[in-house]
Every structure is written in C-alpha cells, then in structure tokens.
C-alpha cells in the first residue's frame, strides 16, 4: 500500500467520524440540558461507570471533569458487582456509559446503580436497552457507521462518547463559572499551571549585582563578571537609577574614552524595565520578549529586589 492510499484511509476515517459528530450535534436537546442540571445540582460527586472501550472513555471523562471543577470518580462495571458498589453514596449521580446498553455486566448492574444513587444518566447508543430503561436521562450516542473497515471496532462510537463527555464538562464549567485561575489550581505542576499561577519571585536569581552611580568602571566590570547575567543594576540606597550591561561596556571601550574618568552613571541606561516580585512570571516573560532583552530588574515596592532571567523562565516552561 502506498502513501496515497494510507492518507486516503485516514481522511475517510475522519470524514466518517465528523459526519457522526454532526449528527450528534443535531441530537443535543433537553435531555442533555437535564443531565447537566442533575449533575450540577447534585450534593455528591459524579460516578462514571463503564466497561470495555467505554471504560477507557469513562476514565478520560472523569479526568476532564475533575480538572474542570466537577468532582468525579470512575467505577468499572465488572468490579462494581463484586463489591465496589460501596463507592456510590445516595447523594451521588451516576453516569453509565455503554454503546449497546445491554452487555451482561451493565444489564445486571443498572438496577443497583439506580437504587444506590440520586439519579442514573445513561449514555448509550441503544435507546431500547436495559440501561436506557432504568435511566432517568438518556444521552443518545448511537452511530450509523463505525469508521473501522469491518464496521465492528468501536471508533465512531467512542469518538461520540468522548465528545459528549467534553460537552458535559464544558457546560458544567460555564454553570460553575470555572475560570482559568480555578483550572490552574488543579494543575500546579505542569507548564499550564506555572503560566497561570507562578510569581516572579519563584524564579528569582540567587545573584543580585549592583553598583552605585559613582562606581568606577573597574567596579562595574567586577560586578558584571561576578554574576552570570551580564548586567548590573545602578542604585542609590536601593532606588533603581539605571542598568549597565556588558554590551554597554563594549560600546564605551570602542569609543576610546579615558575609562579612569568614567563612572557608572555615565554609561548606564536610565529608567530600565522593571517588574514587581509578586507579578505573574508570564508577565515578566511578556516584557522580556516584547523588549528583546535577556534580564529584567525585579522590585519590591519599587526598590531593587533582584534579577529574573529569560533562560530561567524558558527552562521552567513559562511562555
């Protein structure tokens, strides 16, 4: 099989699944809205139940819901009927996912799911199934065609389940007024969380180069060379007067001036860009990139506090 055929197969698969997603979109109705209202008003958590491929989908839905403000837990259908039903409390809502709605494990389980919870929502492709019969709300996920060439392997059907789970999560986010900062609270370790919550102070350099405005060029060179940033801050009692970079030194030397008569204030760049230590790190990155500079002076209540470096932020995933 050549690459042209492979690409054609991929496009055909996506076309089938896109078609099924369009049909799903047209089926969204009051049943979906009712399901969202039930989950939103629940006093307990959402228990998502599934088996087989639907179990994998269920785990993903749970992960999405937990990270977007709807406390959820996955329960495998085969484990449920062997003791794990105890995880369901009466104030919980159950979302049971099954394409056929009639697999033996699901058929045996649904009466208990209904009795043990405050409400049972069925996500199924078969509205005449046992799952649908016991469900207070039915989310219709039937597909006309699986993308599998044998029309057997769950492909379109699991895509539909996943998409409907995302729709539930997003609708609940809106109802809960769940914002970016809320999202970041559940993602503190990743790049996303860092960009939304990390403060400048967390990435501050351990070095704090500075000289007075009357400092000699020799003292300026020693200060710049004593840190890894290629910059020193010119201060007057912790008030920032300007900055001097190694580039400023090179430009001064190229002019051929008598350096014995030059002091820090003569070659500094006045009014440098600064940022408060409590500002978000992503704001520091914005200033660094916008001004094409490698270091930024950090302040505390307007006074010199330290240096933050572009490469440090990049290494930490701040963008």
Backbone torsions as a table, in degrees:
resi	resn	phi	psi	omega
1	UNK	NA	127.8	-178.8
2	UNK	-87.6	174.0	-175.1
3	UNK	-64.3	-33.1	178.9
4	UNK	-59.6	-42.6	178.7
5	UNK	-67.4	-39.7	179.1
6	UNK	-61.5	-45.6	179.1
7	UNK	-63.2	-38.6	179.5
8	UNK	-63.5	-41.0	178.2
9	UNK	-62.2	-44.7	-179.9
10	UNK	-60.6	-45.3	-179.6
11	UNK	-64.9	-38.1	178.8
12	UNK	-64.6	-41.2	177.6
13	UNK	-59.0	-46.8	-178.9
14	UNK	-67.3	-37.3	178.5
15	UNK	-61.8	-42.2	178.5
16	UNK	-62.8	-46.3	-177.0
17	UNK	-69.3	-36.5	176.0
18	UNK	-62.9	-40.1	178.1
19	UNK	-61.3	-42.8	179.4
20	UNK	-68.1	-34.2	176.8
21	UNK	-66.7	-37.0	176.2
22	UNK	-62.2	-41.3	178.2
23	UNK	-64.8	-40.6	177.6
24	UNK	-60.5	-44.6	-179.8
25	UNK	-56.8	-40.1	-178.7
26	UNK	-74.1	-14.4	178.6
27	UNK	-93.0	-8.9	-179.7
28	UNK	-64.0	123.2	-174.2
29	UNK	-147.3	-157.5	-177.7
30	UNK	-62.6	-26.9	177.9
31	UNK	-62.2	-42.8	177.4
32	UNK	-63.3	-47.2	-179.8
33	UNK	-59.9	-40.3	178.9
34	UNK	-63.1	-42.1	179.0
35	UNK	-60.6	-44.0	179.2
36	UNK	-62.1	-43.1	-179.7
37	UNK	-63.4	-40.6	179.3
38	UNK	-62.7	-46.7	-179.3
39	UNK	-65.3	-42.1	-177.3
40	UNK	-65.4	-36.4	-176.5
41	UNK	-89.2	-3.9	-177.3
42	UNK	-63.1	140.9	177.2
43	UNK	-82.7	-17.7	179.1
44	UNK	-109.5	-154.2	-178.4
45	UNK	-99.2	174.2	174.9
46	UNK	-98.9	125.6	175.3
47	UNK	-101.7	121.7	179.6
48	UNK	-104.5	124.1	-175.3
49	UNK	-114.4	140.1	176.5
50	UNK	-166.5	171.0	177.4
51	UNK	-147.5	153.0	-178.8
52	UNK	65.4	-140.1	-179.8
53	UNK	-63.2	-31.8	178.8
54	UNK	-65.6	-25.6	176.5
55	UNK	-67.3	-41.6	177.6
56	UNK	-63.3	-42.0	176.8
57	UNK	-62.2	-43.4	-179.5
58	UNK	-59.7	-41.4	177.9
59	UNK	-62.4	-39.6	178.2
60	UNK	-66.4	-41.7	179.1
61	UNK	-61.3	-43.4	178.1
62	UNK	-59.9	-45.0	180.0
63	UNK	-60.7	-41.9	179.3
64	UNK	-65.7	-44.8	-179.0
65	UNK	-64.4	-44.3	-179.5
66	UNK	-61.7	-35.9	-177.5
67	UNK	-82.2	-6.4	-179.0
68	UNK	-121.3	20.4	168.6
69	UNK	97.0	8.3	176.8
70	UNK	-116.2	101.8	-176.9
71	UNK	-57.7	125.1	-174.0
72	UNK	-141.8	160.0	177.9
73	UNK	-147.0	140.0	178.5
74	UNK	-91.2	141.0	176.5
75	UNK	-130.9	117.5	179.9
76	UNK	-75.4	132.3	-173.7
77	UNK	-59.8	-39.7	-178.3
78	UNK	-70.4	-29.4	177.1
79	UNK	-79.2	-29.1	-177.1
80	UNK	-60.9	-42.7	-177.2
81	UNK	-80.6	4.5	176.3
82	UNK	-123.3	34.8	171.1
83	UNK	120.9	-24.1	-174.0
84	UNK	-80.8	0.3	174.9
85	UNK	-60.4	-19.9	-179.8
86	UNK	-63.1	-14.4	179.1
87	UNK	-72.0	-21.3	-177.7
88	UNK	-84.0	125.0	174.3
89	UNK	-105.6	158.1	-173.0
90	UNK	-61.8	-26.1	-179.6
91	UNK	-84.3	-3.9	-178.7
92	UNK	-82.5	156.8	171.7
93	UNK	-109.2	140.9	179.1
94	UNK	-110.9	131.8	170.4
95	UNK	-112.4	111.9	-178.8
96	UNK	-104.8	127.0	-176.6
97	UNK	-110.7	122.9	176.0
98	UNK	-158.6	123.2	-177.7
99	UNK	-62.5	-48.6	-179.8
100	UNK	-80.3	-31.1	-176.6
101	UNK	71.6	4.3	-174.8
102	UNK	-130.4	7.9	178.0
103	UNK	-59.7	147.5	-173.0
104	UNK	-52.1	-44.0	-178.0
105	UNK	-63.0	-42.5	-178.9
106	UNK	-69.5	-44.9	-178.7
107	UNK	-60.3	-39.2	178.8
108	UNK	-73.5	-27.0	-171.5
109	UNK	-88.1	-33.7	-168.2
110	UNK	-59.0	-35.2	177.5
111	UNK	-60.5	-36.1	179.2
112	UNK	-73.3	-38.3	177.4
113	UNK	-60.0	-39.7	179.9
114	UNK	-68.6	-43.9	-176.5
115	UNK	-70.7	-36.0	-171.8
116	UNK	-85.7	-11.7	-175.2
117	UNK	-115.9	174.5	176.4
118	UNK	-83.1	-23.0	178.2
119	UNK	-163.6	145.2	176.0
120	UNK	-114.8	122.0	175.7
121	UNK	-107.6	126.5	179.8
122	UNK	-103.5	126.5	173.4
123	UNK	-108.1	103.0	-171.7
124	UNK	-145.9	154.9	175.9
125	UNK	-93.3	4.8	-177.0
126	UNK	-131.4	99.8	-176.8
127	UNK	-73.3	-6.8	176.3
128	UNK	-103.4	14.8	-174.8
129	UNK	-84.9	170.6	176.3
130	UNK	-63.3	-39.0	177.9
131	UNK	-61.7	-45.9	179.7
132	UNK	-62.9	-37.4	-179.0
133	UNK	-60.5	-38.9	-175.5
134	UNK	-92.7	-5.7	-174.5
135	UNK	-87.0	139.8	174.8
136	UNK	-72.5	-34.3	178.6
137	UNK	-132.6	138.1	178.6
138	UNK	-115.2	123.4	173.2
139	UNK	-100.4	110.2	-171.4
140	UNK	-80.5	114.5	-178.9
141	UNK	-118.7	27.4	-178.0
142	UNK	-69.3	149.4	175.6
143	UNK	-125.0	149.6	177.2
144	UNK	-83.5	-31.3	-176.3
145	UNK	-142.4	128.7	168.3
146	UNK	-79.9	147.1	-179.2
147	UNK	-74.3	-17.3	176.5
148	UNK	-56.7	136.6	-178.1
149	UNK	-61.2	-25.2	176.4
150	UNK	-90.2	-2.2	-179.9
151	UNK	60.0	33.1	-176.9
152	UNK	-122.4	-49.2	-175.6
153	UNK	-66.0	136.0	177.9
154	UNK	-60.2	112.0	179.1
155	UNK	-133.4	-73.4	176.0
156	UNK	-58.8	-39.7	-175.5
157	UNK	-66.3	-40.3	178.8
158	UNK	-73.5	-31.3	174.6
159	UNK	-62.1	-42.7	179.2
160	UNK	-63.5	-44.5	178.9
161	UNK	-60.0	-45.7	-178.9
162	UNK	-62.7	-44.3	-179.0
163	UNK	-64.2	-39.9	-179.9
164	UNK	-68.0	-36.1	174.6
165	UNK	-61.8	-40.7	176.8
166	UNK	-63.4	-40.5	179.4
167	UNK	-62.2	-40.7	176.0
168	UNK	-60.7	-47.8	-177.2
169	UNK	-61.4	-43.6	-178.1
170	UNK	-68.4	-40.7	177.8
171	UNK	-61.9	-41.3	179.3
172	UNK	-68.4	-35.9	175.4
173	UNK	-58.4	-44.3	-179.8
174	UNK	-64.5	-43.5	179.4
175	UNK	-63.9	-34.8	-179.2
176	UNK	-86.1	-0.3	-176.8
177	UNK	52.6	46.2	-175.5
178	UNK	-81.8	116.1	-173.5
179	UNK	-105.5	176.9	-177.6
180	UNK	-59.3	-39.4	179.9
181	UNK	-66.7	-34.0	175.4
182	UNK	-65.2	-42.7	179.1
183	UNK	-60.1	-41.0	-177.4
184	UNK	-64.4	-30.5	-179.6
185	UNK	-61.1	-28.2	-179.7
186	UNK	-94.8	1.7	-179.0
187	UNK	-133.0	50.2	-173.2
188	UNK	-70.7	-21.5	-173.1
189	UNK	-91.0	-19.4	-175.4
190	UNK	-92.8	176.0	179.6
191	UNK	-60.4	-38.6	-179.9
192	UNK	-60.1	-49.4	-179.6
193	UNK	-61.9	-41.7	179.2
194	UNK	-60.8	-42.9	-178.0
195	UNK	-67.1	-28.1	-176.8
196	UNK	-91.5	-23.0	-172.0
197	UNK	-127.2	-23.9	-172.1
198	UNK	-68.4	138.4	-179.9
199	UNK	-98.9	158.8	-179.6
200	UNK	-55.1	-42.5	-174.7
201	UNK	-57.3	-28.9	-178.6
202	UNK	-66.4	-22.0	-175.2
203	UNK	-116.1	18.3	-177.6
204	UNK	-65.7	140.3	175.8
205	UNK	-67.6	150.1	176.0
206	UNK	-76.4	-11.5	-179.0
207	UNK	-99.6	143.0	-178.8
208	UNK	-135.8	72.5	-177.1
209	UNK	-68.9	136.2	176.6
210	UNK	-160.1	153.0	175.5
211	UNK	-139.5	163.5	174.5
212	UNK	-82.7	165.6	-178.6
213	UNK	-70.2	-18.6	178.7
214	UNK	-94.6	3.2	-176.8
215	UNK	-61.4	144.9	178.1
216	UNK	-75.2	165.3	178.0
217	UNK	-61.9	-36.3	177.3
218	UNK	-58.3	-44.2	179.8
219	UNK	-66.6	-36.5	178.2
220	UNK	-63.4	-46.2	-179.8
221	UNK	-61.4	-43.7	179.2
222	UNK	-61.8	-41.4	-179.4
223	UNK	-64.9	-45.8	-179.6
224	UNK	-66.1	-41.7	-178.2
225	UNK	-70.7	-21.7	-178.0
226	UNK	-79.6	-6.2	176.5
227	UNK	-125.6	171.1	-177.5
228	UNK	-97.5	10.8	-171.1
229	UNK	-102.4	-12.2	179.6
230	UNK	68.5	29.2	-177.5
231	UNK	-153.5	149.8	168.6
232	UNK	-136.5	153.4	-176.3
233	UNK	-104.4	130.5	178.3
234	UNK	-90.4	122.6	-173.5
235	UNK	-130.3	162.0	171.1
236	UNK	-136.0	99.8	-177.0
237	UNK	55.1	50.1	178.3
238	UNK	70.2	0.4	171.1
239	UNK	-85.2	132.1	-174.8
240	UNK	-81.1	121.9	179.3
241	UNK	-98.6	-38.2	-179.2
242	UNK	-177.9	-172.1	176.2
243	UNK	-135.1	154.1	174.7
244	UNK	-129.1	129.1	178.1
245	UNK	-107.4	166.9	176.5
246	UNK	-62.8	-27.2	175.4
247	UNK	-64.9	-37.9	177.3
248	UNK	-62.6	-39.1	178.5
249	UNK	-63.5	-44.8	-179.3
250	UNK	-62.5	-42.0	-179.8
251	UNK	-65.2	-37.0	178.4
252	UNK	-65.5	-43.6	-178.3
253	UNK	-66.1	-33.3	179.6
254	UNK	-68.2	-21.5	178.3
255	UNK	-77.1	-14.8	177.9
256	UNK	73.7	25.9	-179.6
257	UNK	-74.3	158.6	174.6
258	UNK	-76.4	102.1	-172.8
259	UNK	-67.5	-15.4	179.1
260	UNK	-69.0	-18.8	-179.0
261	UNK	-103.7	3.5	-176.5
262	UNK	-103.4	135.7	176.2
263	UNK	-118.5	173.5	-175.4
264	UNK	-56.2	-41.0	-175.8
265	UNK	-66.2	-19.8	-177.8
266	UNK	-77.3	-24.3	-175.9
267	UNK	-120.1	-0.5	-177.2
268	UNK	-73.0	158.3	170.5
269	UNK	-97.4	116.2	-176.5
270	UNK	-77.4	158.9	176.4
271	UNK	53.4	57.3	-179.0
272	UNK	-70.6	161.9	174.5
273	UNK	-66.3	137.2	178.8
274	UNK	-136.3	166.6	175.0
275	UNK	-148.7	143.1	179.1
276	UNK	-72.9	146.7	-176.0
277	UNK	-63.6	-23.2	-179.1
278	UNK	-89.8	-0.4	178.5
279	UNK	-72.3	159.7	177.2
280	UNK	-68.2	141.8	-179.9
281	UNK	-60.5	-33.6	-179.7
282	UNK	-65.5	-25.8	176.1
283	UNK	-70.9	-36.8	175.3
284	UNK	-62.8	-43.2	179.3
285	UNK	-62.1	-38.3	179.2
286	UNK	-62.0	-42.3	179.6
287	UNK	-67.6	-43.5	-179.9
288	UNK	-59.5	-49.4	-179.7
289	UNK	-66.5	-42.9	-176.3
290	UNK	-65.4	-26.2	-178.7
291	UNK	-109.4	5.1	177.0
292	UNK	53.5	48.5	179.1
293	UNK	-123.3	158.6	-176.3
294	UNK	-98.5	-18.7	-178.6
295	UNK	-135.0	153.9	179.7
296	UNK	-134.7	135.9	179.2
297	UNK	-78.8	130.8	-178.2
298	UNK	-104.3	137.2	-177.9
299	UNK	-121.5	159.8	169.8
300	UNK	-128.6	112.5	-175.1
301	UNK	53.7	38.9	176.2
302	UNK	85.7	-8.9	-179.6
303	UNK	-98.6	153.7	-177.0
304	UNK	-60.8	126.8	-177.6
305	UNK	-121.4	-30.7	-179.8
306	UNK	166.4	-164.9	-176.9
307	UNK	-126.4	138.9	171.3
308	UNK	-119.3	138.3	-171.0
309	UNK	-111.4	139.7	179.9
310	UNK	-55.8	-46.0	-174.9
311	UNK	-67.3	-32.6	176.2
312	UNK	-63.6	-43.7	179.4
313	UNK	-65.5	-41.9	178.7
314	UNK	-62.3	-41.5	179.2
315	UNK	-62.6	-30.0	-177.9
316	UNK	-90.2	2.1	176.7
317	UNK	84.1	14.5	175.9
318	UNK	-82.2	131.3	-178.9
319	UNK	-140.4	NA	NA
